[in-house]
Amino acid sequence: MSGAGAGGALGWLPGALAGLEEKGLRRELEPLGSMQGPVVELGGQRLVNLCSNDYLGLAAHPRVLAAAAEAARAEGAGAGASRLVCGDLPVHRRLEERLARLKGKEAALLFSSGYHANAGVPAALTGKDDAIFSDVLNHASIVDGCRVSFARTVRYRHRDLDELSDLLAASRARRKLVVTDAVFSMDGDAAPLAGLVELCERHGAMLYVDEAHATGLLGARGGGLCEELGLSDRVDVVMGTLGKALGSFGAVVAGSRLLCDWLVSRARTFVFTTALPPAACGAALAALDVLEDEPERRARVAALGARMKAGLERLGFPMGEVVAPIFPVVLGDERRALRASSLLRERGYLVRAIRPPTVPAGTSRLRITLSAAHAPEQVDGVLAALREVLELVPG
Ligand SMILES: *Cc1c(COP(=O)(O)O)cnc(C)c1O
């Protein structure tokens, strides 16, 4: 036995894991027995899948799958190196052009994931004399990106423009960067983008918007929240993921040509990692085609979302702020959320309990997400099951 045995250097692990277990904070992997879809197989059970971010049902779309295979055949299974060394493939360029257009920006640069983009871009835009202003509910990858920068990070209350205005006015930083989720991943609500744009312009601050849950969903063409509000020109840096509504993997940062040129030299999570595999890029390109050719997918998930929202509100959960197919059913206590999740599962519905540190302490919740591939009956079904379950897990 190596380190994990009693007295080994990893001897602290059993106790630490037991501590997580006791607090209802232990996380465990569970292998799926099927492809991503509205129904998945898990532990030998078929479950309605209400926790994927595959909002448009594109991860299993035949055109997307075929394009992934074709890109691998044409350009290889792996890129072989970072973009800067010898991994800069034609499919990367094609995808960047498409994504720049989707985002209404001059240029775009691919990152290996949304996590990589958020972990690397804030540090590339700031230094020790600078300040980053970050919404307290921003995604963990943004929190980490702020942490690895040399800038001072100031967190402002969720969507609080007044507080942010005061903080920006008081800051003596050389450069200021405001960072926000466009749609908050665990609440489904939107950033007050028009107000943020105005504040940033007034204070000469750069604005970075993470459109992970808006890309493919919001805006006339699925460009995201910036497109929906007509603010694409006034947001300096727009990030979007390819792994959610686009059903693939990877991420994009869009902005001016100069911004992208700078990131190519200075974003460490771009420079020091292998370029995206062609299959992921081919899949994303096909997903963008499907987004254009099958607009009914977006309409369908919107209609299902309206049905879910109304149903949850009837159960007493306010959903007024939700703008994406993400529905937070806040139950408070970690174990209550876990218990509700497991009772829903007994009834055939896969809904995950989201606990700290993903969400603030005391706001553990069920996070229900929808896809265009769901049927209205599945929405009604989970609402009925939830009604039963809530009686079994009193607050
Ligand atoms: C999922 C998510 C990310 C990370 O994107 P990946 O491509 O999955 O690494 C970043 N930001 C937000 C808001 C997210 O929800």
The ligand as an SDF file (V2000), in Angstrom:
LIG
                    3D

 15 15  0  0  0  0  0  0  0  0999 V2000
  -19.9560   25.7570  -17.3110 C   0  0  0  0  0  0  0  0  0  0  0  0
  -19.4830   27.1370  -17.0860 C   0  0  0  0  0  0  0  0  0  0  0  0
  -18.1720   27.5010  -17.3720 C   0  0  0  0  0  0  0  0  0  0  0  0
  -17.1420   26.4830  -17.7670 C   0  0  0  0  0  0  0  0  0  0  0  0
  -17.2900   26.1260  -19.0880 O   0  0  0  0  0  0  0  0  0  0  0  0
  -16.7110   24.7090  -19.5610 P   0  0  0  0  0  0  0  0  0  0  0  0
  -16.6140   24.8630  -21.0400 O   0  0  0  0  0  0  0  0  0  0  0  0
  -17.6650   23.6860  -19.1030 O   0  0  0  0  0  0  0  0  0  0  0  0
  -15.3600   24.5720  -18.9270 O   0  0  0  0  0  0  0  0  0  0  0  0
  -17.8210   28.8230  -17.2600 C   0  0  0  0  0  0  0  0  0  0  0  0
  -18.7100   29.7490  -16.8370 N   0  0  0  0  0  0  0  0  0  0  0  0
  -19.9660   29.4260  -16.5230 C   0  0  0  0  0  0  0  0  0  0  0  0
  -20.8980   30.4970  -16.0770 C   0  0  0  0  0  0  0  0  0  0  0  0
  -20.3830   28.1120  -16.6130 C   0  0  0  0  0  0  0  0  0  0  0  0
  -21.6210   27.7690  -16.2540 O   0  0  0  0  0  0  0  0  0  0  0  0
  1  2  1  0
  2  3  1  0
  2 14  2  0
  3  4  1  0
  3 10  2  0
  4  5  1  0
  5  6  1  0
  6  7  2  0
  6  8  1  0
  6  9  1  0
 10 11  1  0
 11 12  2  0
 12 13  1  0
 12 14  1  0
 14 15  1  0
M  END
$$$$
